[in-house]
Amino acid sequence: MVTGSITLTNLTSSFTLTGSPGQTVDSADPVDFTVKTNNFAGYTVTVFPAAGELLGTAGNPETIPTGSLLVEQIPGGPFVPLALGSPVEVFRKTAPSAADGDDFSHEYRITIPFVRPDTYSGTINYVATTL
């Protein structure tokens, strides 16, 4: 008996968006990952923030709402805001992956809000689900 499987691997561990208040900037490097599944119906990949805010370093009380962070919904497609509790589908395939997996890349974008200079960070969850 062969069982079904799905894995999401090789996920870029972090990315950086750098700019001055008012600037709209894209991630310097794309976020990459690989999906491998033998499910003939296919799969989706969704992303969602782990919290509602990007936090500054210790001692900085300012935050940036995760809704200010936009994700490229499909490669070359529109950018849509992240929202806590609302996964954004970034990929869909209605067939199994290639035997070695399907490689993907996509970008993030933000208009830098008027906050104090700092490094703001947060966690974005990626979930691969069979159809």
C-alpha positions in Angstrom: 0.0 0.0 0.0 1.3 3.5 -0.9 0.2 6.3 1.4 -0.2 9.9 0.5 2.4 12.5 1.5 3.1 16.2 1.3 6.1 18.2 2.4 7.2 21.8 2.3 11.0 22.2 2.5 13.8 24.5 1.7 11.8 27.5 3.0 13.8 30.7 3.2 14.4 31.4 6.9 14.1 35.2 6.8 13.8 38.2 4.5 14.4 41.9 4.9 12.5 45.0 3.8 14.6 48.1 4.3 13.5 51.7 3.7 12.6 55.1 5.0 9.1 56.1 6.2 6.8 56.6 3.2 8.8 54.4 0.8 7.3 51.3 -0.8 9.8 48.5 -0.9 10.0 44.9 -2.0 11.9 42.1 -0.3 15.6 42.2 -1.4 15.5 38.5 -2.1 12.5 36.3 -2.9 11.2 33.8 -0.4 11.8 30.3 -1.8 10.4 26.9 -1.0 9.8 23.4 -2.4 6.5 21.4 -2.2 6.5 17.7 -2.9 3.4 15.5 -3.0 2.1 12.4 -4.6 -1.6 13.6 -4.3 -3.1 13.6 -7.8 -5.7 16.2 -6.8 -2.9 18.7 -6.1 -2.1 21.1 -3.3 -2.3 24.7 -2.1 0.2 26.8 -0.1 -1.0 29.5 2.2 0.7 32.0 4.4 -0.5 33.9 7.5 1.2 35.9 10.2 1.6 34.4 13.7 0.8 37.7 15.3 -1.0 41.0 14.4 2.1 43.1 14.7 5.8 43.3 13.7 7.7 44.1 16.9 10.8 46.4 17.3 13.8 45.4 19.3 13.8 45.6 23.1 12.9 49.0 24.5 11.0 50.1 21.4 7.3 50.3 22.1 6.3 50.9 18.5 4.9 48.2 16.2 3.9 47.8 12.6 0.6 46.1 11.9 1.1 42.8 9.9 -1.7 44.1 7.6 0.9 46.6 6.3 2.9 43.7 4.9 1.8 42.5 1.5 2.5 39.1 0.0 2.7 38.4 -3.8 -0.4 36.2 -4.2 0.9 34.3 -7.2 4.3 34.8 -9.0 4.0 38.0 -10.9 0.5 38.5 -9.5 -1.1 41.1 -7.2 0.2 41.8 -3.7 -2.4 41.4 -0.9 -2.2 42.2 2.8 -1.6 39.6 5.4 -4.2 39.4 8.2 -4.1 37.5 11.4 -6.4 34.5 11.2 -6.9 34.8 7.4 -4.5 32.6 5.4 -3.6 33.9 1.9 -3.3 31.4 -0.8 0.0 32.0 -2.7 0.1 28.8 -4.8 -2.3 26.2 -6.1 -1.6 23.2 -8.4 -4.3 20.7 -9.4 -1.8 17.8 -10.0 0.9 16.1 -8.1 4.3 17.8 -7.8 7.3 16.7 -9.8 9.1 13.7 -8.4 11.8 16.0 -6.9 9.2 18.6 -5.8 8.0 21.9 -7.2 10.2 25.0 -6.5 8.6 28.4 -5.9 9.7 32.0 -5.3 7.6 35.0 -4.3 8.1 38.5 -2.9 6.8 40.6 0.0 6.2 44.4 -0.1 5.5 47.1 2.5 5.1 50.9 2.6 7.3 51.8 5.5 5.1 53.6 8.2 6.2 56.6 10.2 7.9 54.7 13.1 11.2 55.1 14.8 14.2 53.6 13.0 14.6 50.0 14.2 14.5 46.4 13.0 10.9 45.1 13.2 10.3 41.4 13.0 7.6 38.7 13.1 6.8 35.2 12.0 5.0 34.2 8.9 3.6 30.6 8.7 3.6 28.6 5.5 1.2 25.6 5.2 1.0 23.2 2.3 -2.2 21.2 2.1 -3.4 18.5 -0.3 -6.6 19.1 -2.2 
